[in-house]
C-alpha cells in the first residue's frame, strides 16, 4: 500500500474469534490499524473478564456485522458451481454469470417472502 501511496492508518482490520489474542491485537495496533476481533469467550469463567471483552467489542460491533454481510454474500455466490471455479477467460462472461447468480438469489429471496 505504501508503494501505491495509500495510507491505511486508522483503518479497521476485521478478524474472527480465532485471532482473539493479545499478541495479535498488539501487532495490529502497532501497524496503526484498529482491530475488530470478535471475542473468544471459550475458557473464560470470570464474569467480569467476559463482560469487559463484550463491552470492548460493543464499540466495533457494527463494523463486524458489515463483515458478516460481505461473507454471507460470498457464501451465496459459492452456492453456484460456475462461480466457485472461474472457467471463463473473458471478464464480461464471468460478470454475466455473476449477475445471473445475484438475480437468482434475489428472486429466491423475493419469492420466499410471499
MODELLER restraints for C-alpha pairs under 7 A, 6 or more apart:
rsr = mdl.restraints
at = mdl.atoms
rsr.add(forms.Gaussian(group=physical.xy_distance, feature=features.Distance(at['CA:1:A'], at['CA:7:A']), mean=6.87, stdev=0.5))
rsr.add(forms.Gaussian(group=physical.xy_distance, feature=features.Distance(at['CA:9:A'], at['CA:32:A']), mean=5.19, stdev=0.5))
rsr.add(forms.Gaussian(group=physical.xy_distance, feature=features.Distance(at['CA:9:A'], at['CA:33:A']), mean=5.72, stdev=0.5))
rsr.add(forms.Gaussian(group=physical.xy_distance, feature=features.Distance(at['CA:10:A'], at['CA:32:A']), mean=5.86, stdev=0.5))
rsr.add(forms.Gaussian(group=physical.xy_distance, feature=features.Distance(at['CA:10:A'], at['CA:33:A']), mean=4.85, stdev=0.5))
rsr.add(forms.Gaussian(group=physical.xy_distance, feature=features.Distance(at['CA:10:A'], at['CA:34:A']), mean=5.84, stdev=0.5))
rsr.add(forms.Gaussian(group=physical.xy_distance, feature=features.Distance(at['CA:11:A'], at['CA:33:A']), mean=5.20, stdev=0.5))
rsr.add(forms.Gaussian(group=physical.xy_distance, feature=features.Distance(at['CA:11:A'], at['CA:34:A']), mean=5.88, stdev=0.5))
rsr.add(forms.Gaussian(group=physical.xy_distance, feature=features.Distance(at['CA:12:A'], at['CA:33:A']), mean=5.91, stdev=0.5))
rsr.add(forms.Gaussian(group=physical.xy_distance, feature=features.Distance(at['CA:12:A'], at['CA:34:A']), mean=4.66, stdev=0.5))
rsr.add(forms.Gaussian(group=physical.xy_distance, feature=features.Distance(at['CA:12:A'], at['CA:35:A']), mean=5.97, stdev=0.5))
rsr.add(forms.Gaussian(group=physical.xy_distance, feature=features.Distance(at['CA:12:A'], at['CA:36:A']), mean=6.47, stdev=0.5))
rsr.add(forms.Gaussian(group=physical.xy_distance, feature=features.Distance(at['CA:13:A'], at['CA:33:A']), mean=6.60, stdev=0.5))
rsr.add(forms.Gaussian(group=physical.xy_distance, feature=features.Distance(at['CA:13:A'], at['CA:34:A']), mean=6.03, stdev=0.5))
rsr.add(forms.Gaussian(group=physical.xy_distance, feature=features.Distance(at['CA:13:A'], at['CA:35:A']), mean=5.14, stdev=0.5))
rsr.add(forms.Gaussian(group=physical.xy_distance, feature=features.Distance(at['CA:13:A'], at['CA:36:A']), mean=5.76, stdev=0.5))
rsr.add(forms.Gaussian(group=physical.xy_distance, feature=features.Distance(at['CA:14:A'], at['CA:35:A']), mean=6.28, stdev=0.5))
rsr.add(forms.Gaussian(group=physical.xy_distance, feature=features.Distance(at['CA:14:A'], at['CA:36:A']), mean=4.53, stdev=0.5))
rsr.add(forms.Gaussian(group=physical.xy_distance, feature=features.Distance(at['CA:14:A'], at['CA:37:A']), mean=5.80, stdev=0.5))
rsr.add(forms.Gaussian(group=physical.xy_distance, feature=features.Distance(at['CA:14:A'], at['CA:64:A']), mean=6.56, stdev=0.5))
rsr.add(forms.Gaussian(group=physical.xy_distance, feature=features.Distance(at['CA:15:A'], at['CA:36:A']), mean=6.26, stdev=0.5))
rsr.add(forms.Gaussian(group=physical.xy_distance, feature=features.Distance(at['CA:15:A'], at['CA:37:A']), mean=4.91, stdev=0.5))
rsr.add(forms.Gaussian(group=physical.xy_distance, feature=features.Distance(at['CA:16:A'], at['CA:37:A']), mean=5.56, stdev=0.5))
rsr.add(forms.Gaussian(group=physical.xy_distance, feature=features.Distance(at['CA:16:A'], at['CA:38:A']), mean=5.44, stdev=0.5))
rsr.add(forms.Gaussian(group=physical.xy_distance, feature=features.Distance(at['CA:17:A'], at['CA:37:A']), mean=6.05, stdev=0.5))
rsr.add(forms.Gaussian(group=physical.xy_distance, feature=features.Distance(at['CA:17:A'], at['CA:38:A']), mean=4.75, stdev=0.5))
rsr.add(forms.Gaussian(group=physical.xy_distance, feature=features.Distance(at['CA:17:A'], at['CA:39:A']), mean=5.50, stdev=0.5))
rsr.add(forms.Gaussian(group=physical.xy_distance, feature=features.Distance(at['CA:17:A'], at['CA:40:A']), mean=5.00, stdev=0.5))
rsr.add(forms.Gaussian(group=physical.xy_distance, feature=features.Distance(at['CA:19:A'], at['CA:37:A']), mean=6.92, stdev=0.5))
rsr.add(forms.Gaussian(group=physical.xy_distance, feature=features.Distance(at['CA:20:A'], at['CA:37:A']), mean=6.04, stdev=0.5))
rsr.add(forms.Gaussian(group=physical.xy_distance, feature=features.Distance(at['CA:20:A'], at['CA:38:A']), mean=6.91, stdev=0.5))
rsr.add(forms.Gaussian(group=physical.xy_distance, feature=features.Distance(at['CA:20:A'], at['CA:39:A']), mean=5.96, stdev=0.5))
rsr.add(forms.Gaussian(group=physical.xy_distance, feature=features.Distance(at['CA:20:A'], at['CA:40:A']), mean=5.98, stdev=0.5))
rsr.add(forms.Gaussian(group=physical.xy_distance, feature=features.Distance(at['CA:25:A'], at['CA:35:A']), mean=6.25, stdev=0.5))
rsr.add(forms.Gaussian(group=physical.xy_distance, feature=features.Distance(at['CA:28:A'], at['CA:34:A']), mean=6.81, stdev=0.5))
rsr.add(forms.Gaussian(group=physical.xy_distance, feature=features.Distance(at['CA:28:A'], at['CA:35:A']), mean=6.15, stdev=0.5))
rsr.add(forms.Gaussian(group=physical.xy_distance, feature=features.Distance(at['CA:29:A'], at['CA:35:A']), mean=6.95, stdev=0.5))
rsr.add(forms.Gaussian(group=physical.xy_distance, feature=features.Distance(at['CA:36:A'], at['CA:60:A']), mean=6.32, stdev=0.5))
rsr.add(forms.Gaussian(group=physical.xy_distance, feature=features.Distance(at['CA:36:A'], at['CA:64:A']), mean=6.59, stdev=0.5))
rsr.add(forms.Gaussian(group=physical.xy_distance, feature=features.Distance(at['CA:38:A'], at['CA:57:A']), mean=6.80, stdev=0.5))
rsr.add(forms.Gaussian(group=physical.xy_distance, feature=features.Distance(at['CA:39:A'], at['CA:53:A']), mean=6.33, stdev=0.5))
rsr.add(forms.Gaussian(group=physical.xy_distance, feature=features.Distance(at['CA:39:A'], at['CA:54:A']), mean=6.87, stdev=0.5))
rsr.add(forms.Gaussian(group=physical.xy_distance, feature=features.Distance(at['CA:41:A'], at['CA:50:A']), mean=6.65, stdev=0.5))
rsr.add(forms.Gaussian(group=physical.xy_distance, feature=features.Distance(at['CA:44:A'], at['CA:50:A']), mean=6.76, stdev=0.5))
rsr.add(forms.Gaussian(group=physical.xy_distance, feature=features.Distance(at['CA:77:A'], at['CA:83:A']), mean=6.68, stdev=0.5))
rsr.add(forms.Gaussian(group=physical.xy_distance, feature=features.Distance(at['CA:77:A'], at['CA:101:A']), mean=7.00, stdev=0.5))
rsr.add(forms.Gaussian(group=physical.xy_distance, feature=features.Distance(at['CA:78:A'], at['CA:84:A']), mean=5.29, stdev=0.5))
rsr.add(forms.Gaussian(group=physical.xy_distance, feature=features.Distance(at['CA:83:A'], at['CA:98:A']), mean=6.88, stdev=0.5))
rsr.add(forms.Gaussian(group=physical.xy_distance, feature=features.Distance(at['CA:88:A'], at['CA:94:A']), mean=5.76, stdev=0.5))
